[in-house]
Amino acid sequence: MEARAEHLKARNYRSLYSVTTALGVGMLVLVLTWLLRYRGGFAWSSDPQHQFNWHPLLMTSGLLFIYAQSMLIYRTGRNSPKKRLKIFHALLHAATFVLAVVGLKAAFDSHNYAEPPKPNLYTLHSWFGLVAVIIFAGQFVLGFASFLYPGLSRTLRQAVLPVHVATGIATFTLALIAALTGITEKTIWTLGADYANLPSEGIMVNFVALFVAFFGILVLYLVNDSDFKRTNLPEDEAAESIPVLIIVSFIVDMFALRVLKVAKVALRRGLADAKAEVTALYDFHVENGGKMVNFGGYMLPVQYADQGIAASHLHTRSSASLFDVSHMLQTEITGELSHTWGWRVCELKQREALQMDADGFGLRKFHGLSQSDKTQTMTSVFLSCSPGAGCLSYMESVCTADLQNLPANSSILTVFTDERGGVLDDLIVTKISEEHLYVVSNAAMKLQDQAHLLRALEEHKKRNAASDIRVKFFEPQERGLVALQGPHAARVLQRFTDVDLSRLYFMTSTEAAVCGSGACRITRCGYTGEDGFEISVPAIKAVDIAREILKEEEVKLAGLGARDSLRLEAGLCLYGSDLTAETTPVEAALTWLVSKRRRERSDFPGADVVLAQIRDGSKRKRVGLVAEAGPPARHGTPVLDGGGDQVGSVTSGCPSPTLGKNIAMAYVPTALAKAGTRFKLKIRDKLYDAVTAKMPFVPSNYYTKPKYAPAPSGSVTSRNINTLKINGVFLVCECCGRSVLIPYKYHTDNVSIVWWYKERRGARAPRRREPRGPSPGPPLAALLQLAPARSWGPEARPQPQVRPFPGIIAKTFVKMWTKLIFERRRRDLFLFGRGPPWKRAKDTRRASGAPAAGGDDGIVGGPRTPQQVAAQRRLQQTQAQVDEVVDIMKTNVEKVLERDQKLSELDDRAGMSVYRVSPKNCRHRSRRRATPPLPHLPPPDFLRFVKCQEVNWAEGFSNSVRAGRSDPS
């Protein structure tokens, strides 16, 4: 509703302003026609009578029309930068003052040089007019000194502003009265008694007066109506830091009539910021004390009044900061997807066949399954299809990313390249679907990127006449883009959206409502090295969303200064400094942006050059530099080797608030790009030591997709869980894709039972042990059958609280161990111990406190102590809770098996099934995977996939394990 009301106000203002301007132009046309047709035209000092005709024309042009425009500019440009409005306001006032002075001179000269001379300043018109000019001149000088140069303090400006506005309106009213009285006096003195007969000149003059009156009434209405007023904001200090000398020289040159020279100087220097565009959040930044600068053609805050750049930087690292990145170019690419279909016969390994099924590009016609000693293969006929002339192939024609294999709602960083392999721009492409892409690129390259994409679109349509690709560029006035960055960003944003952000991982995207505003695209990415989000919102809702997020205590505003230092610590490039058209991805250490498939096909612009550099190496390379002392190196700083020869130059540099050192990025010869190489930085004719360092300078904190499910409740340790094979059932680590063979830690709050293919090639075979137990029977019975105790690694380990007799505990433990059945074995997987097995067994003997057989009290050698009784009670309670947990698990397993009565048949045909268990801290996470993890994809059709079922354990048991207690009660 508020947006609609604002829209109606803007439309009403535009309508009234158009009518007012039309009346003003009509007024000037009628005055000019009156003077040319009835008053004999114009002259100067040689003809005093016709020289006076300049007076009404200049006064109506200056003190009425131009003066009115100077006041209305704050309504017309209500969303424009205040700095630009002030400059235009001052320029229009200067023009008004010049016209008023020339008009007064024409009137005085025509009176003084007339024969005989005429008296001056005796009419009411002359009094009104002279007072208006004097007040206007005083206001112009005081306003210039108060609001432009040298400028008053913020408090005084806020106090002077209402007086300045009221005086301006009063001056315009006096000028309006002077114009009406002047027209009346001139007509009466010229026409005399004939005026009563209403001659044609009288009619003309009456219409002039009507136009003047209606024009003045509408101007006063527009200026005073509160609906059309610009919101009064605190004066921005940054807005006052304009090139004052240019304004002063402009006024001087205006008096000297050197307008061309002034325009040339203003175009080159002082009015550069006047051309800068604004984002939807400009007024919001000014309201919050943002220091606005021109960046990439847009007015953006470099910092805020409440904290400096370093403080904003550190706050982003520790909490969360809100950035305005609406200046970046947002592009939407849509187009239908076409395919080329054909049959092909292939023999694939099971995992490859499974992947092809899941990709959606293979429809199996028939299957043949063959067994071998080391692996299983299948011969299949696939109905295959290849992507045609869709938006993916169009976008791949200009960048280096593999968009065909990019999952839906995923993002990827890529670059535009030219035929020489140079980087034209870096951008993030989000694949919403096969027919829909969302692209964010740099604002400084806006025009070049638009031209590049449109040129590529024309070429694409020439090659594919049936292509229906549409490219839409969003202006900052259409869509805003805000970035919420920092370790607390997810916590804050989760309060304003219903989407589960814990499942939105780094470089993934979704569309959801934010602060009640729909049509918002949330992408988990950023330019700071921290976890964060970029939120594309309708421009009309950008301010409301920013205000709501800023209300959270964890969030503060941050500007361009903090964003630059954060991205430099993260080792991220800035186009125009670290990346240019003369830089290739290999030289910029961005080889990973060229995907494997694109390298194999060599189908991106500049592929020959880039692939040759990948194969043979490049002559130079981007490196990070760290300097312990001295001033920070800036763009262009020479980099010298040990011999004093320049070998490169710095592209970006700044002090690092996090490290307390100066950091920079530079291009140096590849032979000198190793970490630890020492250089000299030449800054202000002085040399400072620097050493190359690996980037990022500060480790990134991205929320990457985990290989395990969250919500831990405990852990289990086993020497060899791989021996849990019963009728093809395996425990498999989701992190590394192996069958569990060495100690891992697992979650148990949500264990999913999934029946899958599992190759044996990737997992080491278990060591030979004693017989594995009875042969498998029906699926459920096999799942619950007994296995020998020695083939099991985990054991129950209550929390040690007492130190009972070792011998008694040892006998008790052996008795318990021999009586365990499979349900107890399953219990052992979820009662977690720590440390190696021998330590766990020792701790268990010390901690269980259960009595052994013998004696009235079940203890050999004497009566029980209170500590032993308490230990036995705790152990009995633990066993009771374990039995309850096992019953819950058994019930859930039965439900799963009931949904597929052919489970045993599937085991026979498909090999083995897998219990997919989520690791908390897999030791292989940081190592290269021996085999890829099992895909989260449906298996082939003939496997009759059994849907995942979550086994939700008892709440009390989960809480007790989280708290580290063995006693569930």
N, C-alpha and C positions, 0 to 999 in steps of 0.2 A: 504493500500500500504506500509506504514512504517513497519507494522508487517511482511509482506511478504518479504520485503527487509532485515529486521533483520533476518528472518528465513534463507534466502539464504546465508547471511554472515556467520551465524553459521554453515550451512551445508558445505560451502566452507572451512571454517577453519577446521572443523573436518576431511575433506578429506585430506587437506594438512598436518595437524598434524599427521594423520595416516601414510602418506607416509614418513614424516620426521622421525617419531619414528621407522618405519621399516628400513630406511637407517641407523639410529643410531645403532639399534640392529645388523644389518648386518655388520656394521663397526667393532663393538666389536667382533663379531663371527670370522670375517676374521683376525683381529689382533691376537686373541687367537689361531686360526688355524696356522697362520704364525709362531708364537713363539714356538708352540708345535711341529710342523712338521719340520720346517727348522732351528730353532734356538736352539733346544735341551731342551726346557722346562724351568722350574724355579728352582732357588735355592736361598740361602741367602749368608751370609758372607763366608761360607766354600767354595763356588765356585763363585768367583767374575765375571767370564765370564757369567754364567747363572743368576747371581743376577741382571745383567743389564736388563734382559728380563722383569723384573717387571716394569721398567720405562715406556716403551711405553704403556703397558696395563693400568697402573694406571693413566697415564696422559690423555689418550683418554677417559677412564671411568669417570675421575673426571672433568678435565678442558674442556672437549668437551660435553660428553653425559649428565652427571648430571648437569653441569653448564647450558646447554641449557634448560633442564627441569625446572630449578629454574627460568629462565627468562620467559619461556612460561607459567608458572603456572598462571600468571596474565591474560593470554589470555584464557587458558583452563578453569579456574574458574572465568570467568568474572562476573558471577552472584552469586559467593560465598562471604561469609563475608570477608571483607578485613583483619580482625584480623586473621582469619584462614589462609588466603593466606600468610600473613606476617610470621606466624610461620613456615609454610612449606618452604617458601622461605629461611628463616634463617637456617633451618635444612639442606636443600639441599646444601646451601653455606658452612655450617660447614663440611658436608661430603666431598664436593669438596676440601676444604682446607686440610683436613686430608689426602686424597688420593694424593694431590699434594706434600705435605711435605714428605710422605713416598716414592713417586716416585722420588723426588730429592735426598733423602737419598740413594736410591738404585743406582742411577746414579753416585753420588759422591763416594760411597763405592766401586763400581765396578772399577772405575778409580784409586782410591787410593790404593786398595789392589791387583791390578793386578801386574804381573811380566813381564816386569818392569812396574812401575806406569805410568799412562797416564795423560797428562795435562788436566786441566778443563777450561771451559769457554773461549774457543778460537774460537769457530765456531759461525756462524750467528744464527744457531738453538739454541745454548745455550743462546745467548744474548736475542733473542726473548722470549724464554721460561722463563728465570729468570725474565725479566721485567714483563711478564704477571703474574707470581706468586706474585711478590712484589706488583704490582698494585692491584691484586685481594685481597691480605691480607689486604692492607690498606683500600680498599673499604669495605671489610667485617666488619672491626672494626668500621670505621666511620659510616657505614650504621646502624650497631647495636646500636651505641650510639645515632644516630640522630633519628631513627624511632622506636626503641624499648625501650632502657633504657640508660640513664635517659630520653632521648627524648628532642628534641628542641621544641620551641614554634611553633604554627601553621604557622605563617608567615615565620619563618626560614625554616621549613620543606618544605613548598611550594617552597621556593627559592632553596633549596638544591636538591630537587627531580629531576629536569632535569639534573643536573650535575651527580647525582648518576646513572641515567639511561644511559646517554651518556658514562660514564666511564665503566659501565658494558658491554656495546656493544663493546667498544674499547678493553677491556680485552679479551673478547671472540674472537675478530678478531685476536689479537696477538697470542692467544693460537692456533687458526686455522692455522696461518702462521707458528708457531713453529712446529706444528705437520707435516705439509707438508714438510718443510725443513728438519726436523729430519728424516722422512721416506726416503727422497731422499739421504741424507748424509749416512745413515746407509746402504742403498742398494748399493751405489757406493763403499763404503769402503769394504763391505763384498764380493760383486760379482766381483768388479774390471772390467777388460776388458771383462769378460764373460757376463756382463750385456747387451752388444751389441748383443749377440746371443739370447737374450730373453728366458732365462731358465724358468722353472716352478716357481721358487721362485720369479723371476723378474715379471712374470705375476701376481702372487699373490700380490706382493707389489704394483703393479700398480693399481690393483682393490681396494686395501685398500685405496690408495690415492684418487681414484675416489669417493669412498664412503665417505671419509672424506670431500672432496671438495663439493659434492652435499649436504651432510648433513649440512655443514656450510652455504651454500648459502640459503637453505630453512629456516634454523633457523633465519638468518638475515632478510629474507623477512617477515617471520611471526612476528618478533619483530618490524619491522619498518613500516609495512603496517597499515595505519590508520583505515582501516575497521575492523581490528582484535584487535585493542587496547582496553583496558579497559578504561571506562570513567574516566577521572581525577576528583576525588571528593575531597572536603575539608577533610583533615585528621580528623578522628573522635577521640575525646578525649577518649571516652569510649573504643575504640579499642586499645588504648595504655595501658590501665589498665590491662595488662595481668600479670600472676604470673612470674615476672622476675627472681626470684631466681631459678625457675624450669628450665628456659632456660639456665641460667648461669651454673647451676649444670649439665645440659645436655651436654654442651660443655666440661666441665671439665671431666665428666665421659666418653665422647667420647675419649678424649686423654688418659684416663686411661683404655680404652677398657672394660668398665663395661656397655655395652649396655643393657643388660637385666635388670639391676637395674634401669637404666634411663627410659626404656620403661615402667616399672612397675609404677614408680613415675608419669610419664607423663600421663599414663592411668588413674591413680587415681585422679590426681589433675590438673595440668597445662593445659592439652589439652582437658579438658572436653568440653569447648566451641567449640573446633574444630569439634566436632561431631554434634553440633547443626545445624539444618536445617534453611533455610531462606525462607521468603515469597517473593512474587513477588514485594513487596514494600520495600525491604531491602535497595536498593540503594537510593530510594526516602527518606527514613528516615535519612540515613547518609548525604545526600545532605542538608537536613533541620536541621542538628545539633542534631539528635536524639542520646541519650545515650543508646547504645544497651546492653542488658543483655540476659542471657539464661533463658528463661521461658518456661517450659513444653517441652524442647527440641528444641525450636525455638529462634532465635535471634530477639528480639523485643525491641522497645524503651520504657524505663521506664519514660523518660521525654525528653524535648527538650531544646536547649540552650537558646531560647528566653524567656522562662518563666518556673517557677518552678512548682512543683506538686500542691501546693495550688492555684497558679494563674490559672492553667489549670482547676482545680476543679471548682473554682468560675466562670470561663468563661463558662464552660459547663452549670452551673446552670442559667446563665443570657443570654447566646447567643447560640452558637453551636460549637461543637468540632468534629473533625474527628479522629476516632480510627481505627487502623489496627487490625482486629481480624481474619486474614486469616489463623492463625495457628489452628483454630478450625476445627474439623472433619466435613466435609459436606458429607452427604450420600443421595443417591437417591434410593428409593425402588419402584419398579413397579411390577404389576402382575394383571392378569385378574380377574374380579369379577364374581363369580358364585352365584346362588340363589337356594333355595328350595321353590317351589311354593305349595300352598294349599288353599282351600276355608275355611272360618270360618265365623260363624254368631255371631254378637255381637250387643248389645244395648249400644250406646254411647251417651254422651252428645254432643250437636252440636259442641262445640269448639274442643272436642277430635276428632270427626269425621272429622272436617275441617283440623285439624293438620295431621291426618293420610293421608288424600288426598294429602296434600302438601308435605309430606315426600317422596312421590313417591313409597311407598311400599304397597299402597292399591288401587285396581281398583274396583270401586263399581259396583255391578251387578244389584241390585234394591234397592229401598229406601222405608222406611215407616216412616212417620212423625207423632208423637203423641204429644199432648199438655198436660201440667200439670199446676198446679197452680204456682209453683215456678220456674220451669225450663222446657226446651224442650228437648226431647230425640228423637233419631231416631234408628230404627232397620235396620241394613244393613248387607248385605253379602259381604265380602271382599275377593278378590283374593290376599292373603298375600304372602310375600316372605321374607325369612331370608337370610342374607349374608352368603356366603360359604367360601371356602378356598382362600380368596383373601389376598392382602397385608395388609388390615386393621386387619384381624384376626391374621395374622402373627405378626404384630407389637404389637397387644394387648397381645400376649403371653409373652412378655418380659417387658412390662411397665404397668403402672396403669391408663392410660388415657382411656377415652371413645371416641375412634376414630370413632365408627359407627355413633354416633349422632353428630359428629363435622361437621359443615357446610363446604362446599367446599371453598378453599382459606382462611381457618382459621388456626391459629396456637394455640398450647397448650403446656404449660410447664408440663413435666412429669419426671418420674425417672425410671431407671432400678432397679429392686429389685432381690435379690437372695431368696433361699428357706427359709432363716432365717428372711426375711423381711428387710435385710440390703440394703442400697442404693449403687448401683454399679456405678451410674453416673446420673447426671441430664442433660436433653436435651430438645430441643424444636422441636416438630413435626408439620410440616405444611401439611395439607391435601389438596393437589392440586385437586384431584378427588378421586373417589372411587378406582381407580387403580393406584394412583400415590401419593407417600409421599416424602417429603423433610425433612431431619433430620439434625440438627446441635447439636453436642456434644463437650465435652471438649477435648482439644489437649493433655493434660497430660494423658488421659485415651484412647488415640487413639488405641493402640494395643489391649487393653483389650476390648474396645467396638467392634472393628472389629471381634475379636475372638468370642465374645458373640453373635453378630448378625449372624455370619456364623454358629455357633453351633446351634442356635435356628432355622436357616433356614433348616439345615439338619433334625432336629427333626420334623419340620413342614412338610417337604416333605415326611417323613416317614408316618406321619398320613394322608397326602393328596397326594396320588401318582400323581394325575392330576394337582397338583399346578404348576403354571408357574410364580414363583416369582423370580425377579432378583434384586440383591443388588449391587450397584455401589458406591465405595468410591472415593471421589475426593481428590487428593493431592493438596497442596498449589500451585504447579506449574501449575495446571490445572485451578483451580478457586480460585479467591481471595474473601475476605469478608471484607467489610469496614462498619463501624458503624458511622452514623451521628447522634449525640445526642445533645439535648438541646431544649429550647422553640422555637428557630428560625429555627430548623432543617427542618420543613415542608416548611417554606417560602423559604429557600435556595434550597432545592431539587426540588421544584416545577419549578424553573427556568431551570432545565435540563431534565425534563421529561414531556410528554404530558398527562400522567394519572392524573386524578383529585384526589389529595392527601386528599382533604377535605372529600372524601368518603372512604378513606382507614383508617380504625379505628385500635385501639390497638389490636394486635395479629391477624391481617388479612394480607393477602399477595396477591401480583399480579406480573405478569411478564410484563415488559415494557422496553423501551429503555431509557438509561441514558447517557446523553452527546453524543447522537448519536450512542451508542453501544447497540445493541440488546442483547437478551438472558440474561437479567439481572432480577433477582428475588428480588423484594422489599418487605420486611416484616416490618411492623410497630411494632417494639419491641426494647428492649435494655437492658442494664445491669447497668443503671445509675439511674433509678428512674425518668428520664425525658422523655418527648416525643422524639421520634427518630426513626431511620430506620436502618435496617441491609440490605446491598445491596450485593448480591452474583453476581459477575461479572467474565467474562473470565479473567484469569490471565494476558493475553497479553494486556488487556485494563485497568487493575487495576491502573497503574501509570497515564495514561492519565486522567481517571476519577478523581483520587485523586487530580491531579494538577488543573483541572478545578474547582472542588469544593473549593479548597483551595484559589482560586483567589477571592472568595467572602469575603467581609470585615467582615462579621459576623463570619467567620469560622477560627479556629486555630487548629493546631494539638495537640493531647493529647496522653499521653502514659499510661503504665500500672499503674503507681503510682496514677494518677488521677482516673483511672477506678476503682481501688481497693477502694479508699476512697469514691467514688460516690456509688458504689454498697453496701458498708457497711452502709452508711447513709440511703440507701433505704431498708436495712434489707435483702438483697439478699445473698444467700449462695455461698461459693466457695468450690468446691469439692476438697477433700484432706485436708481441714482445718475444715470447718463447717459441711461437709458431708463426711462420710466414710462408708465402708462396715459394720462397727459396729453400725451404726446409722440407725434407722428406720424413715420413714416419720412422724410418730406420735411424736417421740422424737424431731425431728427437727422442730416441729410446722408447718409441711407441710401436715397435714391430708387432706386439700382441694385438694391435687393432686390425691387422690384416689376418683374417680368419684362414683356417687351413683349407677349406673348400675353395675360397677365392684365390688362394695361392696356387692350388692345383689347376684351377681353370684359367687363371691369368686373365680375368675378364673385367678388371676394374681399370679406370684411367691411370696411366702411368705405371702399369704393371711391370713392363720391361725394366724400367729403372729401379723400381722398388725391389723386385725379386732379385735383380742383379746385386743390389746392395745387401739383401738378406744372405745371398749365397757367398759373395766375395767380401762383404764388409764395407762400411762407409768410411770416408776420410775423416769425418768429424763426428762428435757425439755430444749429446746434452748430458751434463753432469751436475751434481750438487756440490756447492762449496760452503765451507764453514770457516769463519774468521773469528778468532778469539778476541781480538782487540781492533781498535780503530773505528772509523765511521762506517756505516753500511754501504755496500757497493750498490750502485744504481745501474739502470739500463745504459749500456754503452761503456761501462768501466773496462779498461784494458786488462787482460789476463796475461801475465808474463811468466815465462819459465825460469828455471834456475840461472840461465845465462843472460837474463834480461831482455830476451826477445819476446815480442807479443805473439802469442799462439792462439788467442781467442778473445772473446768479449762477453761480458755479463749481459744477460737478457732480463733478469728480474732479481731484485735483492731487497732485503729489509731486515730490521732487527727481529729476532724471534722472541716474543714474550714468554713462550713456553720453555725454551732452552736457555735464554739469557745470553745468546750469542748472535752474531750477524750471520745470516744465511743468504745464499744466492744460487742462481742457476746460470750456467754458462755453456758455451759450445767450445770444445777443445779438440785437438787431434785425437783420434781413436787410440793411438798408442799411449797417450797420456791420460786416458780416461779411467784408469784403474783406481779403486778406492785407496786412499792414503797418499796419492801423489800431491806434492807440495807445489804451490804457485805463489806468485806475488800479484797483488791487486794494486793498480796505480790509481789512487784517489787523491785528487787535488795536488798532483805532483809529488805525492808521498807514496811509498811502497808499504804494503801491509801483507803479512803472511796469511795464507789460506790453504786449506787442504780439502781434497775431494772426499765426499762422503756419500754413502748410499741414500737413496731417496725411497720412501718419504723420510724427511728429517724427524718427524714425530709419527709414531706408528698409527695407522688408521684404525678407526673404531666403527667399521661398518657392521650392520646387522645382517650378516650373511646367512644363507639358508642352512640350517643345521642338518646333520645327517641322522638326527635322532629326534624323537618327540619330546617336548618339554614336560614339565610337572613331575620332577623327581620325587620319590618317596624313600629311596634307600639304594643300596648297591649290593652286588653279589660278587664274590671272587671264586674262581675255579681254576684248577690246573688243566682240566681237560673236559670241558662241557661238550666237546664234539662227540664224546662217547655216549651222549644221550640219544643216539639214533635208535629209534624204535619204529619199525615199519616205515622207514624213510622220513622220519621226523627229525629235523635239525634245528638247532638254535643258530641264527645267523646274525652277525653284527651289521647293522645298517650303515655304520660309518665306513668301513673298509670293504664290505661285501664278502668277507670270509666267513667260513664256519668258525665258531669261536674255538680257539685252541689254547690261547694264553690268557692270563687274567684280564678281565674287562669289568667295568662297572655298568650296571643296568638300572634303568627305571622300571618300576613295577606298578605305578599308579594306573597306567593305561597300556596294557600289553595287548597287541593286536595279533590275532591268529589268522594267518593268510596262507593259503595253499598255493605253492609256487613251484615252478621249475627251479632246479638248482644244479649247476654243473659242479662236478667234483674237481675239475682241473685247478680252480683257484684256491682250494682249501687243502692244506696238508692232511694227509691221511693220519688217523690216530695210531698211536703205538699199539702193538699187539698186547692184549691183556688176557685175562681169564675169559672163559666163555661168556657171551653177551646175554645169557638168559634164554628163556623159552622162545620158540619160534613165534612170529607174529600171527595173531588170529584176526578176527574182525577189527575194523579200525578203532572203535571205541575201546574194546578189550585190550588191543595192542597198546593203545595209548596209556592204559593204566596198569600194564603188567609190571612184574617185578624184574629188576635188574640186579646183578651182583653188586655188593657194596663197594668192592675195590674199583669198580669202573666209574665211581662217582667222586667228584672232587669236593663240592661244597658241603658244609655241615652247619648245624644250628649253633649259634654262638650267642647266648644271653650276655647281657652287659655284666661284666665282673663287678661284684659288689662285696663279696666275702672271700676268704681264703681258707676253704675247707681242707680236709686231709687228702693229700694227693692220691694215695693208694685207693681209698674208697671211691673217689671221683673217677679214677681210671676204670675201675671195674664197672661202675654205674654207666659210664659212657659206652663201654664195649657192649653192655647189655642193651642199651637203647639203640645202638647202631645196628645190631644184628636183627632187631625187631622192626626196623623201619620198612615200610612198604612203599610202593611208588608214589602214593599221595604224599608221604612224608618227604620223599625225594623232591617232589615238586615244591613242597613247602620250603625245602632247603634253598631253592633258587631265589626265594624272595625274603628269606631271613638273612640279612647281609652281614658278612664278616669283613675284616680288613687284615691285611698283611698276608704273608705266605702261609701255606697249609699247616706246616709244622707249628708255627706260632699260634694259629687259630686253634689247633687241636690242644695245645698246651693251655691256652686261655680258657678253652671250653672245659677241660678237666678241672681247672681251678674255679670256674664260675658256675657250673651247672648245679652243684650241691645236691643232686638226686641220690637217694640211698641205694645201696646195692642189696642183693638178696642175702638173707641170713639174719637171725635174731628177731625178736619181737618187733623191733622198730625198723627192720629192714637194713640195719647197719651192722657190719661185722666188727666185733671188738668192743661194743659198749653202747650206751644209750645215746640218743641224738642230742646235739647242742641246739640252743635257740637259733644260732646262725644257720645250722644245717636245715632246720625245719623251715626257716624263712626261704632259703634257697630252693628247697624242694617245692614249696608252694608257688614260688614264682615260675619255676619250670613247668609245673602242672598247668598254671594259667596260660603260659605261652603255648603249650601243646594244645590246649582247648581252643585258643584263638587261631592257631594254625589249622586245626581241623575245620574250623568254620571257613577260613579262607579257601582251603582246598575244596570244600563243598561248593562254595561260590564258583570257583574255577571250573569244577567238574560240571556244574549246571550249565555254564556258558559254553563249554566245549560241546556238551550234548546238543545244545541248541544249534550250534554251527553244523554239527554232523548230521542232524536231522534234516537240515536244508539240502543236503546232498547225499542221498542214500547210496550213490555209486562211488563213494570215496575210495574204497578198496580197489575198485576197477581203475580209477584214475591213478592210484599209486602204481598199479601194475603197468599202465600204459605210459605214464608220464615220468616215471622215475621216482623222485622223492619229493616230499613236501617240506615246508620250511616254517618254523616258528620265527617270525620276524620280531626281534627284540631290540629295543632302542637303547643304545649305549649312552651313558652320561659322559664318560671320559675315555674314549677309545684311545689306546696307545698308538694306533696307526693314523690318527687324524692328521698329524703333521708329516706323515710319510707318504710316499707314492703308493697308490693302491696296487695290490697284487692282482686283483680283479675288480672290475667296476661293481658298484653296489647294485643290489637287485632293483630294477626300475619300478617306480610306483605306477605301473601300467597294467592293464588287464592282460592275462595270458591268451594264447590262441583259443579259438572258438571251441575246439574239441576238448579243452581242459575243463570246460564248464566251471568257470571261475566262481569260487565261493566268496561272497562279499565279506570284507573285514568286519569282525565283531570285536568290540572293546570289552575287555575283562575288567570291570570296575571293582576293585577290592574294597573291603570293609573300611568305612571312613575312620573308625577308631584305630584300626591297624595301621593305616597309612599315616595318620597323625603321630602315632607312637613311634614309628620308624623314623619319621622326620625329626622327632625330638630326640632320637638316639636312645630310646628305651626299648628294652626287650620285653617288658611287661605290658601287653596291650591295654590292660585295664588302667 
